[in-house]
Amino acid sequence: MPCLYISTNVDLAGADSAAIFAATTSAVSSIIGKPENYVMVLLKGSVAISFGGNKEPAAFAEVVSMGGINSEVKRRLIATIGSILKEKLSVPPARFVLKVHDTTAGRPVSKL
């Protein structure tokens, strides 16, 4: 089950969180190749974040997935989620950091 955790210093009170959830769920599902009903998205706003020494709009996100992650998937996740955050929350892509973690990396995949 892929999980996307997004933290931003943007106040979400005026944001359309339903649209953010829909767009990010669809993106993670299609890019990683897992069904949407297995994708979890957490969105937290008004987080104290300083990026580059200032508090202009910024975001940190983390994707955790059991498989489906490679270099191309990482690049697509960064570009797509960055675009969504720019469109929906006015977070410039240069002020967005994504951490990606594959829980199966370096381990044999179970045949169960």
All heavy atoms as an XYZ file, in Angstrom:
815
protein
N       0.841     -1.170      0.000
C       0.000      0.000      0.000
C       0.888      1.236      0.000
O       1.570      1.513      0.979
C      -0.891     -0.001      1.241
C      -1.637      1.287      1.437
S      -2.945      1.249      2.645
C      -2.046      1.256      4.162
N       0.918      2.013     -1.098
C       1.698      3.247     -1.121
C       1.070      4.307     -0.215
O      -0.149      4.475     -0.199
C       1.639      3.701     -2.579
C       1.159      2.535     -3.351
C       0.364      1.697     -2.409
N       1.919      5.009      0.520
C       1.465      6.111      1.373
C       2.225      7.357      0.969
O       3.441      7.321      0.809
C       1.736      5.817      2.835
S       0.836      4.405      3.465
N       1.503      8.458      0.805
C       2.094      9.752      0.510
C       1.775     10.680      1.668
O       0.613     10.921      1.973
C       1.526     10.321     -0.797
C       1.880     11.777     -1.120
C       3.381     11.948     -1.320
C       1.113     12.241     -2.357
N       2.825     11.162      2.329
C       2.688     12.097      3.436
C       3.152     13.470      2.932
O       4.285     13.581      2.471
C       3.576     11.696      4.616
C       3.366     10.302      5.125
C       4.059      9.232      4.587
C       2.478     10.059      6.169
C       3.875      7.940      5.061
C       2.290      8.776      6.654
C       2.989      7.712      6.091
O       2.812      6.436      6.566
N       2.303     14.468      3.000
C       2.664     15.816      2.561
C       2.550     16.766      3.746
O       1.507     16.839      4.389
C       1.743     16.323      1.430
C       1.766     15.376      0.237
C       2.147     17.738      1.011
C       0.703     15.681     -0.814
N       3.628     17.495      4.000
C       3.624     18.552      5.011
C       3.983     19.845      4.297
O       4.919     19.887      3.504
C       4.664     18.278      6.099
O       4.345     17.104      6.801
N       3.233     20.904      4.601
C       3.491     22.201      3.975
C       3.278     23.320      4.982
O       2.525     23.155      5.944
C       2.588     22.407      2.736
O       2.882     23.678      2.150
C       1.112     22.325      3.084
N       3.934     24.434      4.739
C       3.726     25.585      5.593
C       2.553     26.440      5.114
O       2.226     27.454      5.702
C       5.009     26.431      5.720
C       5.549     26.904      4.392
O       4.994     26.636      3.332
N       6.670     27.603      4.445
N       1.881     26.016      4.052
C       0.723     26.718      3.525
C      -0.503     26.404      4.392
O      -0.710     25.255      4.781
C       0.450     26.293      2.058
C      -0.824     26.914      1.530
C       1.644     26.639      1.179
N      -1.285     27.437      4.677
C      -2.535     27.268      5.417
C      -3.546     26.609      4.479
O      -3.833     27.135      3.403
C      -3.032     28.623      5.896
C      -4.306     28.556      6.718
O      -4.843     27.443      6.941
O      -4.777     29.629      7.144
N      -4.108     25.495      4.875
C      -5.032     24.747      4.022
C      -6.482     25.206      4.150
O      -7.360     24.655      3.484
C      -4.943     23.246      4.336
C      -3.568     22.614      4.131
C      -3.609     21.147      4.534
C      -3.102     22.758      2.692
N      -6.743     26.212      4.974
C      -8.116     26.655      5.204
C      -8.834     27.045      3.912
O     -10.004     26.739      3.733
C      -8.144     27.822      6.182
N      -8.139     27.686      2.989
C      -8.778     28.088      1.733
C      -8.516     27.140      0.577
O      -8.945     27.392     -0.545
N      -7.820     26.054      0.836
C      -7.454     25.119     -0.231
C      -8.534     24.068     -0.444
O      -9.269     23.716      0.477
C      -6.134     24.434      0.115
N      -8.617     23.571     -1.661
C      -9.547     22.491     -1.987
C      -8.833     21.163     -1.717
O      -8.235     20.578     -2.617
C      -9.981     22.599     -3.443
C     -11.015     21.561     -3.842
O     -11.369     20.693     -3.008
O     -11.469     21.605     -5.008
N      -8.888     20.717     -0.462
C      -8.151     19.495     -0.094
C      -8.680     18.274     -0.828
O      -7.911     17.362     -1.135
C      -8.158     19.289      1.413
O      -9.472     19.193      1.906
N      -9.964     18.231     -1.138
C     -10.515     17.085     -1.881
C      -9.846     16.964     -3.246
O      -9.523     15.852     -3.694
C     -12.028     17.224     -2.032
N      -9.609     18.094     -3.903
C      -8.948     18.073     -5.215
C      -7.491     17.629     -5.085
O      -6.970     16.914     -5.949
C      -9.033     19.444     -5.869
N      -6.834     18.047     -3.990
C      -5.447     17.629     -3.757
C      -5.392     16.127     -3.512
O      -4.549     15.430     -4.079
C      -4.831     18.412     -2.572
C      -4.776     19.902     -2.896
C      -3.440     17.871     -2.228
C      -4.463     20.782     -1.704
N      -6.302     15.621     -2.678
C      -6.342     14.178     -2.419
C      -6.600     13.396     -3.711
O      -5.942     12.389     -3.981
C      -7.413     13.831     -1.381
C      -7.046     14.188      0.036
C      -7.897     14.942      0.812
C      -5.853     13.761      0.593
C      -7.571     15.265      2.127
C      -5.508     14.080      1.906
C      -6.365     14.835      2.668
N      -7.551     13.848     -4.509
C      -7.882     13.151     -5.749
C      -6.699     13.140     -6.716
O      -6.358     12.093     -7.286
C      -9.100     13.790     -6.409
N      -6.077     14.289     -6.900
C      -4.968     14.389     -7.851
C      -3.752     13.583     -7.405
O      -3.136     12.879     -8.215
C      -4.583     15.854     -8.047
N      -3.404     13.669     -6.122
C      -2.219     12.947     -5.647
C      -2.471     11.441     -5.593
O      -1.587     10.656     -5.914
C      -1.749     13.467     -4.276
O      -2.828     13.447     -3.350
C      -1.189     14.880     -4.394
N      -3.678     11.035     -5.223
C      -4.004      9.602     -5.209
C      -3.894      9.027     -6.604
O      -3.288      7.974     -6.813
C      -5.424      9.366     -4.641
O      -5.466      9.817     -3.290
C      -5.808      7.893     -4.696
N      -4.463      9.708     -7.573
C      -4.413      9.254     -8.959
C      -2.978      9.196     -9.467
O      -2.571      8.226    -10.122
C      -5.250     10.194     -9.838
O      -5.150      9.831    -11.184
N      -2.190     10.220     -9.151
C      -0.798     10.267     -9.603
C       0.027      9.118     -9.025
O       0.720      8.409     -9.753
C      -0.172     11.612     -9.231
N      -0.057      8.936     -7.705
C       0.721      7.872     -7.058
C       0.306      6.505     -7.611
O       1.145      5.664     -7.931
C       0.572      7.931     -5.521
C       1.164      6.693     -4.858
C       1.234      9.192     -4.972
N      -0.978      6.299     -7.751
C      -1.493      5.026     -8.271
C      -0.962      4.738     -9.669
O      -0.439      3.648     -9.936
C      -3.025      5.061     -8.294
O      -3.537      3.940     -8.971
N      -1.084      5.703    -10.561
C      -0.681      5.458    -11.945
C       0.831      5.353    -12.099
O       1.325      4.536    -12.876
C      -1.243      6.539    -12.873
O      -0.691      7.791    -12.579
N       1.582      6.153    -11.357
C       3.042      6.138    -11.494
C       3.660      4.890    -10.872
O       4.540      4.261    -11.459
C       3.658      7.414    -10.896
C       3.224      8.625    -11.721
C       5.179      7.316    -10.834
C       3.552      9.969    -11.089
N       3.192      4.496     -9.696
C       3.758      3.321     -9.022
C       3.142      2.025     -9.556
O       3.748      0.969     -9.494
C       3.599      3.434     -7.485
C       4.440      4.605     -6.967
C       4.028      2.144     -6.786
C       4.349      4.830     -5.474
N       1.925      2.115    -10.087
C       1.281      0.925    -10.647
C       0.498      0.122     -9.628
O       0.395     -1.100     -9.735
N      -0.047      0.801     -8.639
C      -0.873      0.145     -7.617
C      -2.295      0.696     -7.731
O      -2.484      1.852     -8.105
C      -0.336      0.428     -6.207
C       1.125      0.066     -5.990
C       1.321     -1.390     -5.753
C       2.803     -1.657     -5.436
N       3.075     -3.018     -5.128
N      -3.311     -0.087     -7.390
C      -4.696      0.408     -7.468
C      -4.926      1.604     -6.535
O      -4.354      1.671     -5.448
C      -5.532     -0.795     -7.006
C      -4.638     -1.971     -7.107
C      -3.234     -1.480     -6.950
N      -5.776      2.534     -6.979
C      -6.076      3.724     -6.170
C      -6.614      3.368     -4.791
O      -6.350      4.082     -3.827
C      -7.078      4.639     -6.889
C      -6.444      5.478     -7.967
C      -7.349      6.582     -8.468
O      -8.288      6.999     -7.747
O      -7.116      7.050     -9.595
N      -7.370      2.284     -4.693
C      -7.960      1.947     -3.391
C      -6.913      1.460     -2.385
O      -7.242      1.245     -1.224
C      -9.113      0.947     -3.526
C      -8.699     -0.354     -4.172
O      -7.813     -0.391     -5.021
N      -9.347     -1.434     -3.800
N      -5.655      1.317     -2.799
C      -4.576      0.971     -1.880
C      -3.694      2.169     -1.531
O      -2.771      2.045     -0.730
C      -3.678     -0.120     -2.458
C      -4.323     -1.482     -2.530
C      -4.148     -2.294     -3.650
C      -5.106     -1.973     -1.496
C      -4.729     -3.551     -3.723
C      -5.693     -3.221     -1.566
C      -5.504     -4.009     -2.677
O      -6.083     -5.245     -2.748
N      -3.954      3.318     -2.138
C      -3.115      4.499     -1.927
C      -3.665      5.334     -0.762
O      -4.845      5.655     -0.726
C      -3.045      5.371     -3.203
C      -2.243      6.643     -2.948
C      -2.437      4.580     -4.365
N      -2.780      5.681      0.171
C      -3.155      6.541      1.294
C      -2.415      7.866      1.144
O      -1.224      7.885      0.834
C      -2.755      5.895      2.624
C      -3.060      6.746      3.836
S      -2.482      6.002      5.373
C      -3.660      4.677      5.551
N      -3.136      8.965      1.344
C      -2.538     10.297      1.282
C      -2.848     11.032      2.573
O      -4.005     11.071      3.001
C      -3.070     11.100      0.070
C      -2.484     12.503      0.059
C      -2.773     10.382     -1.242
N      -1.812     11.590      3.190
C      -1.970     12.420      4.389
C      -1.488     13.815      4.036
O      -0.419     13.972      3.436
C      -1.135     11.874      5.550
C      -1.596     10.543      6.133
C      -1.033      9.392      5.343
C      -1.189     10.456      7.560
N      -2.278     14.814      4.381
C      -1.959     16.197      4.053
C      -2.028     17.035      5.319
O      -3.060     17.095      5.985
C      -2.959     16.716      3.017
C      -2.836     18.161      2.570
C      -1.483     18.414      1.904
C      -3.974     18.500      1.616
N      -0.916     17.670      5.650
C      -0.853     18.487      6.861
C      -0.374     19.883      6.479
O       0.687     20.035      5.870
C       0.100     17.848      7.864
C       0.087     18.506      9.213
C       0.870     17.681     10.211
C       0.706     18.257     11.603
N       1.403     17.470     12.589
N      -1.170     20.893      6.821
C      -0.827     22.275      6.513
C      -0.412     23.057      7.736
O      -0.486     22.573      8.869
N       0.034     24.275      7.489
C       0.468     25.197      8.547
C       1.586     24.609      9.409
O       1.656     24.863     10.614
C      -0.712     25.628      9.420
O      -1.689     26.287      8.638
N       2.455     23.820      8.786
C       3.595     23.232      9.484
C       4.738     24.260      9.455
O       4.957     24.925      8.443
C       4.042     21.916      8.789
C       5.297     21.358      9.423
C       2.916     20.904      8.810
N       5.439     24.383     10.553
C       6.573     25.310     10.602
C       7.701     24.767      9.731
O       8.389     23.821     10.108
C       7.039     25.502     12.042
N       7.847     25.337      8.534
C       8.891     24.911      7.600
C       9.662     26.140      7.139
O       9.072     27.124      6.710
C       8.295     24.203      6.358
C       7.595     22.900      6.747
C       9.392     23.924      5.324
C       6.901     22.203      5.589
N      10.968     26.045      7.218
C      11.852     27.054      6.640
C      12.653     26.377      5.549
O      13.210     25.293      5.757
C      12.785     27.619      7.707
O      13.753     28.459      7.112
N      12.687     26.967      4.386
C      13.435     26.412      3.255
C      14.296     27.534      2.694
O      13.782     28.588      2.349
C      12.454     25.893      2.192
C      13.094     25.131      1.074
C      13.063     23.746      1.066
C      13.716     25.780      0.023
C      13.640     23.021      0.034
C      14.299     25.063     -1.006
C      14.271     23.689     -1.007
N      15.590     27.321      2.658
C      16.489     28.357      2.167
C      16.542     29.571      3.064
O      16.835     30.673      2.608
N      16.213     29.378      4.328
C      16.283     30.469      5.289
C      15.061     31.365      5.334
O      15.059     32.369      6.019
N      13.994     30.997      4.591
C      12.781     31.814      4.658
C      11.553     30.921      4.746
O      11.632     29.709      4.566
C      12.686     32.788      3.479
C      12.530     32.070      2.161
O      11.558     31.368      1.936
N      13.491     32.262      1.268
N      10.415     31.528      5.027
C       9.190     30.763      5.252
C       8.166     30.951      4.131
O       6.971     30.800      4.353
C       8.591     31.132      6.602
C       9.508     30.710      7.742
C       8.889     30.926      9.080
C       9.865     30.454     10.150
N       9.295     30.482     11.469
N       8.645     31.243      2.929
C       7.752     31.298      1.777
C       7.185     29.900      1.545
O       7.724     28.908      2.066
C       8.523     31.800      0.558
C       8.954     33.250      0.679
C       9.817     33.705     -0.480
O       9.767     33.080     -1.553
O      10.554     34.686     -0.287
N       6.088     29.769      0.772
C       5.464     28.450      0.576
C       6.482     27.371      0.198
O       7.292     27.544     -0.712
C       4.464     28.696     -0.545
C       4.073     30.122     -0.368
C       5.341     30.811      0.063
N       6.429     26.272      0.951
C       7.324     25.138      0.736
C       6.599     23.868      1.172
O       5.588     23.936      1.873
C       8.615     25.317      1.534
N       7.119     22.726      0.744
C       6.516     21.448      1.138
C       7.566     20.356      1.183
O       8.544     20.365      0.430
C       5.403     21.062      0.165
N       7.339     19.426      2.084
C       8.126     18.194      2.190
C       7.143     17.048      2.076
O       6.079     17.066      2.707
C       8.858     18.119      3.535
C       9.518     16.777      3.757
C      10.730     16.486      3.157
C       8.904     15.808      4.530
C      11.331     15.243      3.338
C       9.495     14.565      4.722
C      10.718     14.280      4.124
N       7.467     16.064      1.263
C       6.603     14.894      1.129
C       7.448     13.632      1.164
O       8.646     13.655      0.859
C       5.804     14.961     -0.169
N       6.798     12.559      1.544
C       7.458     11.258      1.585
C       6.509     10.216      1.015
O       5.332     10.177      1.368
C       7.823     10.895      3.019
C       8.525      9.562      3.149
C       8.982      9.274      4.569
O       8.552      9.966      5.513
O       9.762      8.325      4.732
N       7.040      9.397      0.114
C       6.290      8.264     -0.424
C       6.923      7.001      0.131
O       8.137      6.816      0.033
C       6.331      8.225     -1.973
C       5.712      6.947     -2.498
C       5.630      9.429     -2.563
N       6.100      6.148      0.721
C       6.543      4.848      1.211
C       5.727      3.807      0.458
O       4.498      3.881      0.423
C       6.326      4.707      2.732
C       6.771      3.334      3.211
C       7.058      5.803      3.486
N       6.414      2.847     -0.166
C       5.709      1.844     -0.956
C       6.387      0.489     -0.821
O       7.601      0.405     -0.664
C       5.694      2.255     -2.437
O       5.024      1.297     -3.224
N       5.585     -0.539     -0.912
C       6.106     -1.912     -0.943
C       6.279     -2.284     -2.412
O       5.377     -2.797     -3.054
C       5.132     -2.867     -0.259
C       4.993     -2.617      1.220
S       3.729     -3.639      2.009
C       4.373     -5.276      1.719
N       7.438     -1.950     -2.964
C       7.729     -2.241     -4.359
C       7.219     -1.151     -5.286
O       6.566     -0.201     -4.873
N       7.573     -1.286     -6.559
C       7.124     -0.361     -7.586
C       7.975      0.885     -7.730
O       7.642      1.778     -8.492
N       9.094      0.957     -6.998
C       9.934      2.155     -7.018
C      11.232      1.882     -7.769
O      11.913      0.890     -7.518
C      10.276      2.619     -5.580
C       9.023      2.855     -4.752
C      11.162      3.855     -5.618
C       8.151      3.989     -5.216
N      11.548      2.749     -8.714
C      12.843      2.748     -9.392
C      13.186      4.206     -9.723
O      12.419      5.112     -9.387
C      12.838      1.852    -10.644
C      11.796      2.276    -11.668
O      11.602      3.467    -11.912
N      11.132      1.308    -12.277
N      14.305      4.448    -10.380
C      14.742      5.820    -10.651
C      13.739      6.597    -11.492
O      13.476      7.773    -11.233
C      16.099      5.816    -11.352
O      17.080      5.309    -10.499
N      13.185      5.971    -12.515
C      12.202      6.648    -13.372
C      10.937      6.978    -12.584
O      10.368      8.062    -12.729
C      11.864      5.787    -14.587
C      10.818      6.396    -15.493
C      11.210      7.754    -16.079
O      12.411      8.050    -16.188
O      10.293      8.521    -16.422
N      10.483      6.062    -11.740
C       9.300      6.303    -10.904
C       9.562      7.487     -9.971
O       8.707      8.358     -9.809
C       8.907      5.035    -10.114
C       7.920      5.338     -9.010
C       8.352      3.979    -11.064
N      10.753      7.546     -9.384
C      11.093      8.670     -8.500
C      11.024      9.987     -9.252
O      10.445     10.960     -8.768
C      12.496      8.490     -7.910
C      12.591      7.406     -6.870
C      14.023      7.289     -6.383
C      14.208      6.090     -5.492
N      15.588      5.943     -5.034
N      11.618     10.037    -10.448
C      11.598     11.272    -11.246
C      10.167     11.690    -11.569
O       9.815     12.865    -11.472
C      12.391     11.080    -12.542
C      13.895     11.194    -12.353
C      14.613     11.271    -13.692
N      14.660      9.986    -14.372
C      15.560      9.038    -14.133
N      16.482      9.228    -13.222
N      15.529      7.907    -14.793
N       9.326     10.727    -11.948
C       7.940     11.044    -12.292
C       7.150     11.504    -11.070
O       6.327     12.419    -11.169
C       7.278      9.832    -12.945
C       7.831      9.559    -14.343
C       7.198      8.351    -15.000
N       5.760      8.545    -15.136
C       4.885      7.554    -15.211
N       5.290      6.291    -15.158
N       3.593      7.800    -15.340
N       7.387     10.874     -9.920
C       6.708     11.294     -8.692
C       7.077     12.730     -8.322
O       6.209     13.539     -7.999
C       7.045     10.351     -7.531
C       6.391      8.982     -7.546
C       7.040      8.065     -6.505
C       4.894      9.089     -7.307
N       8.370     13.053     -8.386
C       8.826     14.408     -8.051
C       8.163     15.426     -8.977
O       7.616     16.434     -8.523
C      10.365     14.507     -8.131
C      11.005     13.691     -7.008
C      10.831     15.962     -8.077
C      12.493     13.449     -7.184
N       8.194     15.166    -10.277
C       7.637     16.115    -11.245
C       6.125     16.254    -11.088
O       5.588     17.371    -11.072
C       7.984     15.668    -12.674
N       5.428     15.142    -10.947
C       3.967     15.176    -10.907
C       3.439     15.757     -9.606
O       2.562     16.624     -9.616
C       3.398     13.764    -11.140
O       3.933     13.254    -12.369
C       1.890     13.789    -11.222
N       3.957     15.284     -8.479
C       3.497     15.817     -7.195
C       3.894     17.283     -7.070
O       3.113     18.109     -6.582
C       4.021     14.967     -6.022
C       3.426     13.552     -6.109
C       3.662     15.617     -4.677
C       4.051     12.550     -5.178
N       5.080     17.630     -7.548
C       5.500     19.031     -7.549
C       4.550     19.912     -8.354
O       4.206     21.018     -7.928
N       4.094     19.420     -9.492
C       3.136     20.174    -10.320
C       1.799     20.339     -9.609
O       1.176     21.414     -9.674
C       2.918     19.476    -11.662
O       4.077     19.511    -12.438
N       1.350     19.288     -8.950
C       0.073     19.350     -8.212
C       0.168     20.382     -7.090
O      -0.735     21.205     -6.914
C      -0.312     17.961     -7.656
C      -0.638     17.004     -8.805
C      -1.488     18.070     -6.679
C      -0.728     15.546     -8.391
N       1.276     20.364     -6.350
C       1.434     21.309     -5.240
C       1.561     22.744     -5.744
O       1.075     23.683     -5.105
C       2.635     20.928     -4.380
C       2.498     19.599     -3.633
C       3.763     19.303     -2.832
C       1.282     19.603     -2.721
N       2.174     22.931     -6.904
C       2.256     24.269     -7.481
C       0.864     24.760     -7.873
O       0.472     25.884     -7.558
C       3.175     24.287     -8.693
C       3.273     25.666     -9.311
C       4.191     25.709    -10.495
C       4.226     27.158    -10.998
N       4.989     27.301    -12.197
N       0.114     23.893     -8.557
C      -1.224     24.277     -9.024
C      -2.203     24.494     -7.874
O      -2.956     25.474     -7.858
C      -1.771     23.196     -9.962
C      -3.187     23.456    -10.425
C      -3.789     22.287    -11.183
O      -3.034     21.421    -11.659
O      -5.030     22.239    -11.275
N      -2.210     23.589     -6.903
C      -3.228     23.619     -5.848
C      -2.861     24.482     -4.637
O      -3.741     25.002     -3.964
C      -3.529     22.203     -5.353
C      -3.874     21.196     -6.445
C      -5.231     21.449     -7.033
C      -5.597     20.330     -7.998
N      -6.729     20.668     -8.842
N      -1.547     24.595     -4.345
C      -1.132     25.304     -3.129
C      -0.121     26.426     -3.386
O       0.357     27.040     -2.436
C      -0.534     24.315     -2.119
C      -1.460     23.240     -1.588
C      -0.695     22.273     -0.679
C      -2.633     23.861     -0.830
N       0.232     26.660     -4.647
C       1.211     27.694     -5.016
C       2.583     27.458     -4.388
O       3.295     28.403     -4.038
C       0.693     29.091     -4.644
O      -0.510     29.364     -5.339
N       2.961     26.181     -4.243
C       4.300     25.834     -3.764
C       5.183     25.653     -4.998
O       4.939     24.745     -5.803
C       4.297     24.530     -2.923
C       5.724     24.114     -2.584
C       3.474     24.705     -1.663
N       6.194     26.507     -5.185
C       7.070     26.361     -6.349
C       7.805     25.016     -6.311
O       8.228     24.569     -5.234
C       8.067     27.514     -6.204
C       7.429     28.475     -5.254
C       6.569     27.649     -4.343
N       7.974     24.373     -7.467
C       8.687     23.087     -7.490
C      10.084     23.144     -6.875
O      10.545     22.167     -6.289
C       8.760     22.752     -8.987
C       7.584     23.454     -9.574
C       7.433     24.729     -8.776
N      10.744     24.284     -6.955
C      12.085     24.424     -6.368
C      12.045     24.481     -4.841
O      13.087     24.413     -4.197
C      12.767     25.674     -6.915
N      10.835     24.573     -4.264
C      10.689     24.614     -2.805
C       9.930     23.384     -2.310
O       9.267     23.407     -1.280
C      10.003     25.909     -2.378
C      10.882     27.132     -2.684
C      10.285     28.416     -2.210
N       9.998     28.433     -0.795
C      10.873     28.664      0.174
N      12.142     28.866     -0.112
N      10.486     28.687      1.430
N      10.052     22.308     -3.063
C       9.397     21.035     -2.747
C      10.449     19.944     -2.708
O      11.254     19.805     -3.632
C       8.335     20.722     -3.811
C       7.857     19.300     -3.803
C       7.220     18.774     -2.693
C       8.037     18.487     -4.905
C       6.780     17.456     -2.679
C       7.590     17.179     -4.911
C       6.969     16.661     -3.802
N      10.457     19.174     -1.635
C      11.391     18.059     -1.476
C      10.579     16.783     -1.307
O       9.620     16.749     -0.523
C      12.313     18.265     -0.243
C      13.182     17.046     -0.011
C      13.150     19.517     -0.415
N      10.946     15.739     -2.039
C      10.268     14.444     -1.936
C      11.272     13.374     -1.534
O      12.325     13.230     -2.161
C       9.623     14.053     -3.269
C       8.920     12.698     -3.283
C       7.689     12.709     -2.380
C       8.519     12.313     -4.693
N      10.938     12.633     -0.499
C      11.717     11.484     -0.053
C      10.931     10.242     -0.462
O       9.728     10.157     -0.221
C      11.891     11.532      1.469
C      12.616     10.357      2.047
C      12.696     10.506      3.565
C      13.296      9.289      4.222
N      13.299      9.406      5.687
N      11.604      9.290     -1.094
C      10.939      8.073     -1.562
C      11.591      6.867     -0.899
O      12.814      6.748     -0.886
C      11.027      7.945     -3.103
C      10.334      6.689     -3.582
C      10.439      9.175     -3.779
N      10.761      5.984     -0.360
C      11.271      4.800      0.329
C      10.516      3.559     -0.147
O       9.292      3.503     -0.077
C      11.115      4.952      1.843
C      11.606      3.774      2.620
N      12.937      3.435      2.696
C      10.938      2.841      3.331
C      13.057      2.342      3.430
N      11.868      1.964      3.827
N      11.263      2.588     -0.652
C      10.696      1.294     -1.043
C      11.018      0.317      0.086
O      12.176      0.020      0.341
C      11.310      0.830     -2.354
C      10.718     -0.470     -2.883
O      10.078     -1.205     -2.112
O      10.909     -0.730     -4.078
N       9.982     -0.174      0.765
C      10.201     -1.056      1.915
C      10.763     -2.412      1.525
O      11.248     -3.141      2.384
C       8.900     -1.268      2.715
O       7.929     -1.896      1.868
C       8.365      0.048      3.239
N      10.726     -2.729      0.225
C      11.253     -4.029     -0.211
C      12.660     -3.896     -0.814
O      13.234     -4.902     -1.226
C      10.329     -4.686     -1.251
O      10.278     -3.859     -2.415
C       8.947     -4.913     -0.692
N      13.210     -2.715     -0.885
C      14.522     -2.501     -1.494
C      15.582     -3.317     -0.779
O      15.696     -3.301      0.441
C      14.891     -1.024     -1.467
N      16.362     -4.046     -1.560
C      17.451     -4.825     -1.002
C      17.038     -6.151     -0.385
O      17.861     -6.880      0.150
N      15.756     -6.483     -0.477
C      15.284     -7.749      0.072
C      14.621     -8.563     -1.038
O      13.994     -8.005     -1.919
C      14.251     -7.504      1.168
C      14.827     -6.948      2.426
C      13.795     -6.954      3.501
N      13.206     -5.606      3.506
C      12.116     -5.286      4.143
N      11.443     -6.166      4.800
N      11.663     -4.077      4.115
N      14.728     -9.869     -0.936
C      14.015    -10.690     -1.907
C      12.493    -10.486     -1.734
O      12.006    -10.359     -0.619
C      14.384    -12.130     -1.558
C      15.439    -12.053     -0.499
C      15.502    -10.645      0.008
N      11.789    -10.402     -2.831
C      10.338    -10.218     -2.784
C       9.676    -11.552     -2.466
O       9.991    -12.580     -3.083
C       9.814     -9.671     -4.129
C       8.313     -9.528     -4.094
C      10.479     -8.344     -4.436
N       8.776    -11.536     -1.520
C       8.056    -12.757     -1.108
C       7.182    -13.268     -2.242
O       6.573    -12.504     -2.972
C       7.187    -12.455      0.109
O       6.393    -13.575      0.423
N       7.090    -14.571     -2.388
C       6.264    -15.187     -3.421
C       4.894    -15.586     -2.884
O       4.174    -16.319     -3.508
C       6.963    -16.417     -3.978
C       8.332    -16.158     -4.535
C       8.271    -15.644     -5.938
C       9.684    -15.559     -6.466
N       9.871    -14.664     -7.518
N       4.544    -15.110     -1.674
C       3.249    -15.458     -1.075
C       2.088    -14.904     -1.830
O       1.989    -13.890     -2.306
C       3.193    -15.002      0.377
C       4.210    -15.670      1.303
C       4.063    -15.103      2.705
C       4.009    -17.171      1.345
